[in-house]
Amino acid sequence: MTEPPRKRMVKPPTGGLEGGRGKPARLKTAKERTPSQQAWLERQINDPFAAKARALGYRSRAAFKISEIDDRFHFFRKGARVVDLGLAPGGWTQLAIERGVTDIVGVDLLPVDPLPPAHILQMDFTDPECGPKLIALLGGPPDVVMSDMAPNTIGHRETDHLRIVGLIEAAIDFAVEVLKPGGTFVAKAFQGGGSDELIALLKKHFRDVRNIKPKASRQDSSEVFFVATGFRGR
């Protein structure tokens, strides 16, 4: 009598991550990339929000950050006028248009592909001529001023942070000058010196000021978002 065939032993799977996902993708280092560029690319490839942004056609994962904030405060609405400072590559403006905003203008130092019906300026926001041009294109005072501006870094942490704080102060000054009463100001900031002073400045002009870190913001990032609502008027 012949013996029944032996069952083949299957080696159990090894490695992988919880939930059945594979190990994070690693890129082969290219000579033309610096280590920091290499790390950024690997992070983008393995970032679920970046993958979702690509799948939905958003220009950046930042769309999910402003989406979370708007889900809570509801400032993107039909009939609202919006100014987007530092809009490149356009994720915040995309989300605003998707939610019904038709009167929106933005500015950035970098070129930005068209996003109709938005009006886009390529210039330096700190140029004294920029603010009046934005309001002229918008056709009146805005209901929302939002800022995702960040300066070009020089690699010196204290100096870079001071430049970031300076840009936020400039955005606040602009918002206070042009917003409608009851309007909203949103700005990306970074944890560190100067945050308390910025919040105190906002509280002088807005009824409610919050410091928020959306889920879409990477946990290892120091970025936070100031959301100031109920502009008191000038």
N, CA, C and O of each residue as an XYZ file, in Angstrom:
936
protein
N       0.861     -1.194      0.000
C       0.000      0.000      0.000
C       0.898      1.245      0.000
O       1.800      1.381      0.826
N       0.633      2.121     -0.921
C       1.476      3.316     -1.015
C       1.061      4.339      0.018
O      -0.118      4.473      0.346
N       2.064      5.074      0.536
C       1.777      6.107      1.533
C       1.161      7.334      0.853
O       1.522      7.659     -0.279
N       0.230      8.019      1.539
C      -0.341      9.247      0.960
C       0.743     10.306      0.828
O       1.660     10.354      1.648
N       0.653     11.147     -0.182
C       1.682     12.169     -0.361
C       1.764     13.087      0.841
O       0.755     13.494      1.418
N       2.998     13.399      1.196
C       3.176     14.308      2.321
C       2.733     15.722      1.975
O       2.911     16.187      0.849
N       2.154     16.394      2.961
C       1.794     17.790      2.760
C       3.062     18.642      2.780
O       3.954     18.434      3.603
N       3.124     19.584      1.877
C       4.285     20.462      1.838
C       4.191     21.479      2.965
O       3.140     22.073      3.205
N       5.294     21.661      3.637
C       5.337     22.655      4.697
C       5.532     24.038      4.084
O       6.456     24.258      3.300
N       4.670     24.946      4.442
C       4.764     26.310      3.927
C       5.377     27.193      4.998
O       4.876     27.259      6.121
N       6.434     27.853      4.658
C       7.107     28.735      5.609
C       6.226     29.933      5.918
O       5.777     30.615      4.997
N       5.969     30.207      7.190
C       5.108     31.344      7.518
C       5.731     32.643      7.059
O       6.955     32.770      7.022
N       4.880     33.631      6.702
C       5.419     34.910      6.244
C       6.166     35.614      7.348
O       5.815     35.508      8.522
N       7.190     36.327      6.965
C       7.962     37.104      7.925
C       7.948     38.557      7.516
O       7.668     38.892      6.365
N       8.255     39.426      8.480
C       8.325     40.862      8.196
C       6.942     41.441      8.018
O       5.945     40.853      8.438
N       6.892     42.618      7.381
C       5.611     43.283      7.176
C       5.249     44.095      8.393
O       5.916     44.044      9.426
N       4.153     44.861      8.243
C       3.698     45.719      9.314
C       2.307     45.311      9.742
O       1.645     44.523      9.066
N       1.866     45.844     10.863
C       0.543     45.542     11.381
C      -0.510     45.892     10.334
O      -0.418     46.911      9.649
N      -1.519     45.014     10.227
C      -2.581     45.273      9.268
C      -2.277     44.704      7.910
O      -3.013     44.968      6.960
N      -1.211     43.925      7.779
C      -0.942     43.292      6.501
C      -0.201     44.150      5.523
O       0.024     43.732      4.388
N       0.187     45.338      5.921
C       0.919     46.199      4.996
C       2.366     45.775      4.927
O       2.910     45.240      5.892
N       2.986     46.010      3.799
C       4.394     45.664      3.651
C       5.289     46.660      4.343
O       4.835     47.663      4.893
N       6.563     46.362      4.303
C       7.525     47.293      4.875
C       7.524     48.590      4.087
O       7.239     48.587      2.890
N       7.842     49.702      4.746
C       7.894     50.973      4.020
C       8.844     50.895      2.839
O       9.913     50.289      2.913
N       8.428     51.525      1.748
C       9.259     51.508      0.545
C      10.532     52.305      0.773
O      10.518     53.354      1.417
N      11.631     51.793      0.237
C      12.911     52.490      0.321
C      13.375     52.805     -1.091
O      13.291     51.968     -1.990
N      13.860     54.009     -1.269
C      14.372     54.411     -2.566
C      15.882     54.204     -2.608
O      16.585     54.445     -1.626
N      16.355     53.765     -3.734
C      17.800     53.706     -3.908
C      18.343     55.126     -3.990
O      17.810     55.966     -4.715
N      19.390     55.378     -3.252
C      19.938     56.726     -3.219
C      20.464     57.115     -4.600
O      21.262     56.405     -5.210
N      19.992     58.257     -5.062
C      20.478     58.777     -6.338
C      21.548     59.817     -6.057
O      21.462     60.576     -5.092
N      22.560     59.837     -6.918
C      23.691     60.733     -6.677
C      23.270     62.191     -6.643
O      23.864     63.001     -5.932
N      22.227     62.529     -7.425
C      21.856     63.937     -7.497
C      20.957     64.365     -6.340
O      20.606     65.542     -6.253
N      20.568     63.438     -5.437
C      19.712     63.785     -4.313
C      20.529     63.873     -3.027
O      21.413     63.054     -2.777
N      20.215     64.882     -2.221
C      20.832     64.999     -0.910
C      20.117     64.029      0.044
O      19.015     63.574     -0.264
N      20.728     63.704      1.199
C      20.047     62.834      2.170
C      18.686     63.370      2.601
O      17.749     62.590      2.773
N      18.555     64.697      2.780
C      17.267     65.266      3.193
C      16.225     65.121      2.082
O      15.058     64.846      2.360
N      16.643     65.306      0.820
C      15.721     65.100     -0.291
C      15.300     63.636     -0.379
O      14.142     63.326     -0.658
N      16.257     62.745     -0.136
C      15.974     61.310     -0.138
C      14.932     60.972      0.935
O      13.977     60.243      0.667
N      15.116     61.494      2.131
C      14.192     61.225      3.234
C      12.811     61.768      2.921
O      11.804     61.126      3.222
N      12.757     62.962      2.310
C      11.463     63.568      1.957
C      10.718     62.705      0.944
O       9.512     62.492      1.078
N      11.430     62.205     -0.073
C      10.797     61.372     -1.085
C      10.264     60.071     -0.484
O       9.150     59.654     -0.799
N      11.050     59.434      0.373
C      10.590     58.203      0.999
C       9.370     58.451      1.872
O       8.451     57.633      1.912
N       9.362     59.584      2.572
C       8.220     59.922      3.422
C       6.968     60.158      2.584
O       5.874     59.743      2.966
N       7.130     60.827      1.436
C       5.987     61.071      0.560
C       5.417     59.760      0.025
O       4.201     59.575     -0.013
N       6.299     58.854     -0.388
C       5.845     57.595     -0.960
C       5.060     56.772      0.058
O       4.094     56.099     -0.299
N       5.473     56.825      1.327
C       4.851     56.010      2.365
C       3.750     56.740      3.134
O       3.150     56.162      4.040
N       3.479     57.982      2.791
C       2.493     58.791      3.507
C       1.091     58.505      2.962
O       0.839     58.740      1.780
N       0.168     58.001      3.800
C      -1.178     57.687      3.293
C      -1.941     58.914      2.817
O      -2.733     58.818      1.880
N      -1.717     60.080      3.452
C      -2.407     61.289      3.011
C      -1.876     61.758      1.659
O      -2.640     62.250      0.829
N      -0.564     61.607      1.433
C      -0.003     61.966      0.131
C      -0.552     61.048     -0.946
O      -0.868     61.499     -2.047
N      -0.668     59.750     -0.632
C      -1.223     58.801     -1.599
C      -2.681     59.123     -1.891
O      -3.116     59.057     -3.041
N      -3.436     59.470     -0.855
C      -4.852     59.815     -1.040
C      -5.002     61.089     -1.863
O      -5.908     61.199     -2.689
N      -4.104     62.055     -1.631
C      -4.137     63.298     -2.408
C      -3.915     63.013     -3.886
O      -4.601     63.570     -4.742
N      -2.948     62.137     -4.184
C      -2.701     61.778     -5.589
C      -3.918     61.086     -6.192
O      -4.282     61.344     -7.339
N      -4.541     60.208     -5.416
C      -5.689     59.459     -5.927
C      -6.881     60.368     -6.208
O      -7.636     60.127     -7.150
N      -7.056     61.412     -5.397
C      -8.200     62.317     -5.552
C      -7.898     63.516     -6.440
O      -8.780     64.330     -6.711
N      -6.660     63.625     -6.891
C      -6.304     64.722     -7.777
C      -5.993     66.028     -7.080
O      -5.950     67.074     -7.726
N      -5.770     65.990     -5.747
C      -5.368     67.206     -5.045
C      -3.894     67.481     -5.322
O      -3.099     66.558     -5.494
N      -3.550     68.743     -5.361
C      -2.177     69.107     -5.673
C      -1.216     68.868     -4.516
O      -0.005     68.788     -4.719
N      -1.748     68.755     -3.314
C      -0.895     68.467     -2.164
C      -1.735     67.877     -1.055
O      -2.957     68.018     -1.029
N      -1.036     67.196     -0.114
C      -1.711     66.621      1.043
C      -2.243     67.710      1.976
O      -3.051     67.428      2.861
N      -1.789     68.963      1.780
C      -2.255     70.074      2.611
C      -3.757     70.295      2.478
O      -4.376     70.896      3.356
N      -4.349     69.811      1.381
C      -5.803     69.931      1.207
C      -6.541     69.275      2.361
O      -7.597     69.757      2.773
N      -6.001     68.180      2.890
C      -6.680     67.477      3.977
C      -6.581     68.244      5.290
O      -7.459     68.134      6.147
N      -5.506     69.026      5.449
C      -5.366     69.826      6.671
C      -6.434     70.921      6.712
O      -7.123     71.090      7.718
N      -6.562     71.659      5.610
C      -7.560     72.734      5.594
C      -8.965     72.149      5.577
O      -9.901     72.780      6.068
N      -9.128     70.950      5.019
C     -10.427     70.281      5.041
C     -10.865     69.996      6.473
O     -12.010     70.264      6.838
N      -9.961     69.454      7.283
C     -10.274     69.170      8.685
C     -10.641     70.448      9.437
O     -11.576     70.467     10.237
N      -9.889     71.513      9.166
C     -10.154     72.778      9.858
C     -11.511     73.340      9.436
O     -12.275     73.815     10.276
N     -11.809     73.287      8.147
C     -13.098     73.801      7.677
C     -14.258     72.936      8.158
O     -15.342     73.457      8.419
N     -14.055     71.636      8.278
C     -15.111     70.770      8.816
C     -15.532     71.226     10.210
O     -16.675     71.031     10.623
N     -14.609     71.824     10.910
C     -14.888     72.276     12.280
C     -15.443     73.696     12.338
O     -16.305     73.997     13.164
N     -14.944     74.574     11.451
C     -15.305     75.992     11.563
C     -16.204     76.498     10.433
O     -16.808     77.562     10.569
N     -16.307     75.772      9.338
C     -17.268     76.059      8.251
C     -17.132     77.475      7.673
O     -18.112     78.218      7.613
N     -15.935     77.839      7.257
C     -15.753     79.164      6.652
C     -15.761     79.113      5.123
O     -15.923     80.154      4.486
N     -15.590     77.933      4.512
C     -15.714     77.808      3.057
C     -17.194     77.615      2.725
O     -17.767     76.558      2.991
N     -17.795     78.629      2.151
C     -19.212     78.542      1.817
C     -19.480     79.375      0.574
O     -18.709     80.271      0.230
N     -20.570     79.070     -0.082
C     -20.941     79.831     -1.273
C     -21.153     81.289     -0.906
O     -21.798     81.610      0.092
N     -20.600     82.162     -1.732
C     -20.734     83.595     -1.487
C     -19.599     84.193     -0.683
O     -19.482     85.415     -0.595
N     -18.756     83.349     -0.091
C     -17.624     83.863      0.692
C     -16.506     84.317     -0.230
O     -16.261     83.713     -1.274
N     -15.830     85.392      0.167
C     -14.627     85.843     -0.537
C     -13.411     85.388      0.259
O     -13.354     85.557      1.477
N     -12.435     84.807     -0.443
C     -11.292     84.175      0.224
C      -9.982     84.650     -0.389
O      -9.871     84.779     -1.608
N      -8.986     84.911      0.465
C      -7.622     85.219      0.037
C      -6.707     84.102      0.539
O      -6.726     83.752      1.719
N      -5.903     83.548     -0.377
C      -4.977     82.462     -0.052
C      -3.548     82.971     -0.225
O      -3.093     83.192     -1.348
N      -2.846     83.154      0.887
C      -1.469     83.655      0.863
C      -0.501     82.478      0.888
O      -0.579     81.620      1.767
N       0.406     82.440     -0.077
C       1.330     81.316     -0.178
C       0.626     80.076     -0.670
O       0.735     79.011     -0.063
N      -0.108     80.209     -1.784
C      -1.020     79.133     -2.187
C      -0.350     77.963     -2.879
O      -0.954     76.894     -2.955
N       0.881     78.107     -3.395
C       1.499     77.015     -4.157
C       1.612     75.744     -3.309
O       1.974     75.818     -2.135
N       1.309     74.588     -3.888
C       0.894     74.350     -5.275
C      -0.604     74.495     -5.536
O      -1.054     74.345     -6.672
N      -1.383     74.787     -4.480
C      -2.792     75.078     -4.707
C      -3.780     74.191     -3.976
O      -4.977     74.254     -4.257
N      -3.317     73.366     -3.045
C      -4.216     72.439     -2.362
C      -5.318     73.113     -1.569
O      -6.458     72.649     -1.587
N      -5.005     74.205     -0.867
C      -6.031     74.902     -0.083
C      -7.077     75.539     -0.991
O      -8.277     75.456     -0.727
N      -6.608     76.177     -2.065
C      -7.545     76.805     -3.000
C      -8.419     75.748     -3.668
O      -9.618     75.964     -3.847
N      -7.840     74.619     -4.036
C      -8.616     73.524     -4.620
C      -9.764     73.117     -3.707
O     -10.897     72.959     -4.161
N      -9.474     72.950     -2.434
C     -10.480     72.515     -1.477
C     -11.572     73.571     -1.315
O     -12.755     73.243     -1.219
N     -11.162     74.851     -1.287
C     -12.139     75.934     -1.163
C     -13.097     75.941     -2.349
O     -14.307     76.080     -2.173
N     -12.554     75.791     -3.559
C     -13.392     75.769     -4.762
C     -14.316     74.551     -4.742
O     -15.488     74.649     -5.105
N     -13.788     73.416     -4.321
C     -14.593     72.190     -4.238
C     -15.782     72.376     -3.306
O     -16.828     71.757     -3.501
N     -15.627     73.225     -2.297
C     -16.691     73.438     -1.315
C     -17.566     74.640     -1.633
O     -18.349     75.083     -0.792
N     -17.435     75.168     -2.846
C     -18.398     76.168     -3.301
C     -17.914     77.596     -3.368
O     -18.679     78.478     -3.758
N     -16.651     77.863     -2.996
C     -16.125     79.226     -3.067
C     -15.820     79.565     -4.524
O     -15.110     78.826     -5.207
N     -16.358     80.680     -4.989
C     -16.102     81.110     -6.368
C     -15.308     82.412     -6.431
O     -14.699     82.719     -7.456
N     -15.312     83.179     -5.338
C     -14.547     84.427     -5.285
C     -13.308     84.191     -4.442
O     -13.362     84.271     -3.215
N     -12.176     83.897     -5.106
C     -10.962     83.563     -4.381
C      -9.746     84.055     -5.156
O      -9.674     83.918     -6.377
N      -8.801     84.625     -4.432
C      -7.543     85.078     -5.024
C      -6.400     84.510     -4.201
O      -6.556     84.233     -3.012
N      -5.248     84.337     -4.843
C      -4.092     83.814     -4.143
C      -2.810     84.412     -4.680
O      -2.774     84.970     -5.776
N      -1.751     84.284     -3.881
C      -0.465     84.822     -4.282
C       0.637     83.882     -3.813
O       0.537     83.266     -2.752
N       1.687     83.781     -4.620
C       2.861     83.004     -4.243
C       4.045     83.494     -5.061
O       3.889     84.012     -6.166
N       5.235     83.317     -4.492
C       6.448     83.626     -5.242
C       6.644     82.660     -6.406
O       7.224     83.018     -7.431
N       6.151     81.422     -6.235
C       6.313     80.393     -7.252
C       5.186     80.442     -8.275
O       4.084     80.888     -7.954
N       5.440     79.995     -9.493
C       4.358     79.899    -10.469
C       3.382     78.794    -10.065
O       3.794     77.759     -9.541
N       2.105     79.012    -10.305
C       1.058     78.051     -9.962
C       0.177     77.840    -11.181
O      -0.277     78.805    -11.797
N      -0.066     76.594    -11.531
C      -0.959     76.294    -12.651
C      -2.346     76.850    -12.364
O      -2.769     76.885    -11.209
N      -3.061     77.287    -13.403
C      -4.389     77.890    -13.199
C      -5.333     76.995    -12.406
O      -5.303     75.768    -12.507
N      -6.175     77.661    -11.610
C      -7.207     76.979    -10.821
C      -8.503     77.782    -10.933
O      -8.929     78.398     -9.955
N      -9.136     77.786    -12.107
C     -10.334     78.590    -12.257
C     -11.414     78.150    -11.258
O     -11.578     76.956    -11.007
N     -12.144     79.110    -10.694
C     -12.204     80.539    -11.029
C     -11.255     81.415    -10.216
O     -11.421     82.634    -10.200
N     -10.273     80.833     -9.547
C      -9.359     81.618     -8.724
C      -8.487     82.535     -9.576
O      -8.084     82.183    -10.684
N      -8.205     83.723     -9.030
C      -7.227     84.628     -9.625
C      -5.912     84.448     -8.870
O      -5.887     84.506     -7.641
N      -4.830     84.232     -9.599
C      -3.549     83.921     -8.976
C      -2.491     84.945     -9.387
O      -2.294     85.217    -10.571
N      -1.816     85.508     -8.380
C      -0.713     86.430     -8.625
C       0.605     85.737     -8.314
O       0.711     85.030     -7.311
N       1.592     85.927     -9.147
C       2.942     85.479     -8.834
C       3.755     86.712     -8.462
O       4.238     87.441     -9.329
N       3.897     86.929     -7.164
C       4.675     88.056     -6.676
C       4.943     87.863     -5.190
O       4.451     86.916     -4.576
N       5.720     88.762     -4.628
C       6.087     88.715     -3.217
C       4.966     89.356     -2.402
O       4.624     90.519     -2.618
N       4.398     88.600     -1.471
C       3.310     89.137     -0.658
C       3.751     90.368      0.126
O       2.940     91.259      0.381
N       5.028     90.431      0.515
C       5.487     91.580      1.296
C       5.696     92.837      0.446
O       5.987     93.901      0.992
N       5.555     92.733     -0.863
C       5.585     93.908     -1.733
C       4.370     94.776     -1.404
O       3.248     94.269     -1.417
N       4.556     96.066     -1.110
C       3.419     96.927     -0.742
C       2.301     96.956     -1.790
O       1.159     97.273     -1.460
N       2.615     96.631     -3.039
C       1.591     96.661     -4.074
C       0.739     95.387     -4.102
O      -0.302     95.346     -4.758
N       1.182     94.358     -3.390
C       0.493     93.067     -3.487
C      -0.904     93.101     -2.871
O      -1.872     92.680     -3.505
N      -1.014     93.595     -1.645
C      -2.307     93.606     -0.956
C      -3.407     94.289     -1.750
O      -4.466     93.697     -1.957
N      -3.182     95.541     -2.207
C      -4.220     96.204     -2.998
C      -4.585     95.448     -4.276
O      -5.748     95.443     -4.678
N      -3.606     94.810     -4.916
C      -3.901     94.024     -6.118
C      -4.811     92.840     -5.792
O      -5.736     92.537     -6.546
N      -4.547     92.179     -4.677
C      -5.383     91.043     -4.279
C      -6.825     91.475     -4.053
O      -7.753     90.817     -4.524
N      -7.015     92.569     -3.341
C      -8.370     93.029     -3.034
C      -9.087     93.511     -4.296
O     -10.293     93.317     -4.445
N      -8.333     94.141     -5.203
C      -8.935     94.583     -6.467
C      -9.417     93.380     -7.282
O     -10.508     93.413     -7.851
N      -8.617     92.337     -7.339
C      -9.016     91.125     -8.060
C     -10.201     90.441     -7.395
O     -11.057     89.870     -8.070
N     -10.247     90.501     -6.064
C     -11.328     89.849     -5.332
C     -12.639     90.602     -5.469
O     -13.715     90.008     -5.394
N     -12.548     91.911     -5.671
C     -13.765     92.702     -5.851
C     -14.382     93.204     -4.568
O     -15.518     93.679     -4.575
N     -13.658     93.111     -3.464
C     -14.187     93.589     -2.193
C     -13.487     92.934     -1.031
O     -12.633     92.070     -1.228
N     -13.838     93.334      0.191
C     -13.166     92.781      1.370
C     -13.459     91.293      1.540
O     -14.577     90.851      1.276
N     -12.471     90.517      1.975
C     -12.658     89.067      2.118
C     -13.365     88.680      3.411
O     -13.363     89.420      4.394
N     -13.968     87.498      3.374
C     -14.521     86.867      4.573
C     -13.470     85.985      5.248
O     -13.538     85.722      6.448
N     -12.502     85.536      4.457
C     -11.472     84.627      4.964
C     -10.110     85.043      4.410
O      -9.966     85.280      3.210
N      -9.127     85.129      5.281
C      -7.728     85.245      4.859
C      -7.012     84.030      5.431
O      -7.043     83.792      6.638
N      -6.365     83.264      4.556
C      -5.634     82.084      5.028
C      -4.207     82.145      4.500
O      -3.947     82.619      3.394
N      -3.297     81.651      5.323
C      -1.874     81.750      4.982
C      -1.161     80.431      5.232
O      -1.161     79.902      6.344
N      -0.556     79.915      4.172
C       0.311     78.739      4.272
C       1.739     79.146      3.902
O       2.535     78.329      3.439
N       2.043     80.429      4.119
C       3.346     80.951      3.721
C       4.467     80.407      4.594
O       4.297     80.186      5.792
N       5.602     80.201      3.971
C       6.817     79.823      4.691
C       7.999     80.426      3.935
O       8.026     80.367      2.706
N       8.967     80.997      4.629
C      10.118     81.608      3.957
C      11.099     80.547      3.477
O      11.083     79.410      3.948
N      11.938     80.927      2.547
C      13.044     80.052      2.174
C      13.997     79.950      3.362
O      14.458     80.965      3.886
N      14.288     78.726      3.781
C      15.130     78.540      4.963
C      16.604     78.675      4.613
O      17.016     78.433      3.479
N      17.392     79.070      5.618
C      18.839     79.195      5.429
C      19.601     78.147      6.242
O      20.825     78.046      6.152
N      18.854     77.361      7.045
C      19.499     76.300      7.813
C      19.871     76.677      9.230
O      20.345     75.838      9.996
N      19.656     77.950      9.588
C      19.901     78.394     10.957
C      18.546     78.455     11.662
O      17.709     79.300     11.346
N      18.340     77.544     12.624
C      17.010     77.348     13.181
C      16.395     78.625     13.750
O      15.243     78.940     13.452
N      17.141     79.354     14.554
C      16.584     80.553     15.181
C      16.207     81.601     14.141
O      15.141     82.212     14.214
N      17.106     81.800     13.164
C      16.825     82.787     12.116
C      15.627     82.367     11.274
O      14.762     83.189     10.973
N      15.571     81.104     10.894
C      14.448     80.615     10.097
C      13.130     80.789     10.845
O      12.118     81.163     10.251
N      13.144     80.515     12.158
C      11.911     80.655     12.935
C      11.472     82.116     13.014
O      10.283     82.420     12.913
N      12.438     83.017     13.194
C      12.098     84.438     13.242
C      11.480     84.903     11.921
O      10.568     85.730     11.913
N      11.975     84.375     10.821
C      11.426     84.750      9.516
C      10.003     84.216      9.349
O       9.148     84.885      8.769
N       9.756     83.013      9.858
C       8.402     82.455      9.815
C       7.450     83.327     10.632
O       6.357     83.659     10.173
N       7.867     83.695     11.839
C       7.036     84.547     12.693
C       6.766     85.883     12.014
O       5.657     86.410     12.093
N       7.781     86.432     11.347
C       7.604     87.703     10.644
C       6.562     87.618      9.541
O       5.772     88.544      9.356
N       6.556     86.510      8.809
C       5.557     86.337      7.750
C       4.150     86.216      8.332
O       3.195     86.761      7.778
N       4.026     85.500      9.449
C       2.701     85.368     10.075
C       2.216     86.726     10.563
O       1.039     87.054     10.410
N       3.103     87.514     11.145
C       2.730     88.865     11.577
C       2.257     89.706     10.399
O       1.279     90.444     10.510
N       2.953     89.593      9.268
C       2.551     90.340      8.073
C       1.170     89.885      7.594
O       0.357     90.707      7.170
N       0.904     88.567      7.662
C      -0.403     88.052      7.251
C      -1.501     88.542      8.193
O      -2.601     88.871      7.750
N      -1.201     88.591      9.500
C      -2.185     89.098     10.465
C      -2.472     90.567     10.204
O      -3.632     90.979     10.198
N      -1.429     91.362      9.988
C      -1.617     92.797      9.710
C      -2.502     92.989      8.479
O      -3.384     93.847      8.467
N      -2.258     92.188      7.450
C      -3.066     92.270      6.233
C      -4.515     91.901      6.530
O      -5.435     92.596      6.099
N      -4.720     90.812      7.263
C      -6.079     90.376      7.582
C      -6.842     91.440      8.363
O      -8.009     91.712      8.081
N      -6.174     92.038      9.348
C      -6.816     93.073     10.164
C      -7.184     94.285      9.312
O      -8.168     94.970      9.589
N      -6.400     94.540      8.290
C      -6.646     95.697      7.423
C      -7.808     95.467      6.458
O      -8.514     96.415      6.112
N      -8.021     94.208      6.014
C      -8.950     93.999      4.895
C     -10.179     93.156      5.225
O     -11.167     93.228      4.494
N     -10.160     92.355      6.301
C     -11.274     91.440      6.566
C     -12.595     92.159      6.849
O     -12.624     93.268      7.382
N     -13.681     91.490      6.474
C     -15.015     91.932      6.879
C     -15.199     91.652      8.379
O     -14.594     90.719      8.906
N     -16.012     92.434      9.056
C     -16.353     92.087     10.444
C     -16.958     90.685     10.496
O     -17.786     90.316      9.663
N     -16.526     89.918     11.489
C     -16.977     88.538     11.605
C     -16.134     87.553     10.836
O     -16.392     86.350     10.877
N     -15.112     88.051     10.124
C     -14.301     87.211      9.259
C     -13.368     86.266     10.001
O     -13.267     86.293     11.228
N     -12.682     85.421      9.216
C     -11.846     84.345      9.747
C     -10.423     84.454      9.215
O     -10.201     84.806      8.056
N      -9.468     84.146     10.084
C      -8.059     84.105      9.700
C      -7.497     82.734     10.071
O      -7.685     82.257     11.189
N      -6.799     82.105      9.112
C      -6.170     80.798      9.338
C      -4.726     80.897      8.880
O      -4.451     81.404      7.793
N      -3.798     80.414      9.705
C      -2.384     80.474      9.316
C      -1.629     79.271      9.854
O      -1.836     78.835     10.987
N      -0.745     78.747      9.010
C       0.178     77.716      9.482
C       1.293     78.378     10.273
O       1.838     79.406      9.871
N       1.620     77.772     11.402
C       2.702     78.274     12.242
C       3.534     77.073     12.694
O       3.255     75.933     12.322
N       4.548     77.347     13.494
C       5.395     76.287     14.013
C       5.623     76.522     15.490
O       5.829     77.656     15.925
N       5.585     75.444     16.264
C       5.784     75.555     17.696
C       7.162     76.121     17.982
O       8.153     75.741     17.359
N       7.201     77.029     18.927
C       8.478     77.658     19.260
C       8.262     79.069     19.750
O       7.125     79.503     19.931
N       9.350     79.788     19.966
C       9.276     81.151     20.453
C       8.467     82.046     19.529
O       8.553     81.934     18.306
N       7.693     82.920     20.117
C       6.887     83.870     19.343
C       5.444     83.464     19.198
O       4.611     84.304     18.859
N       5.108     82.197     19.442
C       3.727     81.745     19.266
C       2.773     82.445     20.219
O       1.682     82.850     19.819
N       3.177     82.593     21.480
C       2.306     83.250     22.471
C       2.020     84.689     22.067
O       0.901     85.179     22.219
N       3.041     85.357     21.552
C       2.850     86.752     21.130
C       1.893     86.843     19.944
O       1.069     87.755     19.875
N       2.001     85.901     19.017
C       1.103     85.897     17.864
C      -0.339     85.642     18.290
O      -1.265     86.283     17.794
N      -0.519     84.707     19.207
C      -1.870     84.418     19.694
C      -2.442     85.633     20.427
O      -3.618     85.961     20.271
N      -1.608     86.293     21.222
C      -2.066     87.493     21.933
C      -2.470     88.582     20.952
O      -3.452     89.291     21.175
N      -1.716     88.716     19.870
C      -2.060     89.704     18.840
C      -3.401     89.372     18.198
O      -4.228     90.260     17.991
N      -3.619     88.099     17.882
C      -4.888     87.697     17.276
C      -6.060     87.936     18.226
O      -7.140     88.335     17.791
N      -5.855     87.696     19.505
C      -6.944     87.859     20.472
C      -7.392     89.312     20.610
O      -8.505     89.585     21.059
N      -6.519     90.244     20.221
C      -6.915     91.655     20.239
C      -7.962     91.961     19.180
O      -8.737     92.907     19.316
N      -7.980     91.151     18.120
C      -8.822     91.484     16.967
C      -9.921     90.458     16.668
O     -10.822     90.736     15.876
N      -9.857     89.277     17.292
C     -10.830     88.218     17.005
C     -11.471     87.725     18.297
O     -10.837     87.710     19.352
N     -12.721     87.326     18.202
C     -13.436     86.864     19.388
C     -12.928     85.514     19.888
O     -12.919     85.260     21.092
N     -12.503     84.645     18.963
C     -12.064     83.308     19.371
C     -10.801     82.937     18.603
O     -10.740     83.103     17.384
N      -9.791     82.433     19.313
C      -8.515     82.050     18.699
C      -8.160     80.648     19.172
O      -8.112     80.384     20.374
N      -7.911     79.746     18.219
C      -7.567     78.362     18.546
C      -6.209     77.985     17.943
O      -5.786     78.524     16.920
N      -5.551     77.047     18.612
C      -4.284     76.482     18.163
C      -4.553     75.009     17.867
O      -4.821     74.241     18.791
N      -4.487     74.594     16.589
C      -4.968     73.278     16.168
C      -3.882     72.520     15.423
O      -3.102     73.105     14.672
N      -3.841     71.205     15.641
C      -2.975     70.326     14.849
C      -3.872     69.274     14.202
O      -4.307     68.344     14.881
N      -4.158     69.398     12.903
C      -5.038     68.433     12.233
C      -4.409     67.043     12.188
O      -3.191     66.901     12.299
N      -5.240     66.029     12.025
C      -4.754     64.655     11.919
C      -3.857     64.489     10.695
O      -2.929     63.681     10.705
N      -4.139     65.260      9.640
C      -3.350     65.150      8.413
C      -1.958     65.749      8.556
O      -1.106     65.552      7.690
N      -1.720     66.480      9.644
C      -0.388     67.023      9.890
C       0.470     65.914     10.490
O       0.051     65.249     11.437
N       1.660     65.715      9.948
C       2.522     64.632     10.438
C       2.830     64.817     11.923
O       3.099     65.926     12.386
N       2.785     63.724     12.643
C       2.985     63.785     14.090
C       4.380     64.283     14.461
O       4.558     64.901     15.511
N       5.368     64.018     13.608
C       6.729     64.454     13.924
C       6.995     65.885     13.469
O       8.106     66.396     13.615
N       5.966     66.527     12.916
C       6.120     67.912     12.463
C       5.748     68.868     13.585
O       4.844     68.588     14.372
N       6.445     69.998     13.659
C       6.153     70.999     14.689
C       5.079     71.988     14.235
O       4.767     72.937     14.954
N       4.509     71.770     13.036
C       3.525     72.726     12.533
C       2.219     72.647     13.311
O       1.780     71.575     13.727
N       1.622     73.799     13.491
C       0.298     73.936     14.075
C      -0.439     74.975     13.238
O       0.150     75.602     12.359
N      -1.718     75.154     13.511
C      -2.498     76.124     12.754
C      -3.259     77.031     13.707
O      -3.948     76.571     14.618
N      -3.117     78.336     13.475
C      -3.900     79.319     14.212
C      -5.210     79.534     13.460
O      -5.206     79.802     12.259
N      -6.319     79.416     14.163
C      -7.629     79.679     13.575
C      -8.302     80.752     14.425
O      -8.643     80.517     15.584
N      -8.486     81.921     13.841
C      -9.097     83.057     14.553
C     -10.424     83.392     13.867
O     -10.465     83.660     12.666
N     -11.488     83.373     14.635
C     -12.827     83.627     14.081
C     -13.471     84.815     14.783
O     -13.092     85.187     15.894
N     -14.455     85.399     14.106
C     -15.168     86.525     14.686
C     -14.353     87.806     14.720
O     -14.171     88.409     15.778
N     -13.862     88.220     13.554
C     -13.083     89.464     13.480
C     -13.919     90.620     13.996
O     -15.066     90.804     13.587
N     -13.337     91.394     14.896
C     -14.072     92.467     15.571
C     -14.257     93.709     14.729
O     -15.059     94.578     15.070
N     -13.515     93.805     13.617
C     -13.579     95.001     12.787
C     -12.500     95.978     13.169
O     -11.891     95.863     14.233
N     -12.263     96.944     12.298
C     -11.203     97.900     12.542
C     -11.684     99.055     13.396
O     -10.910     99.962     13.701
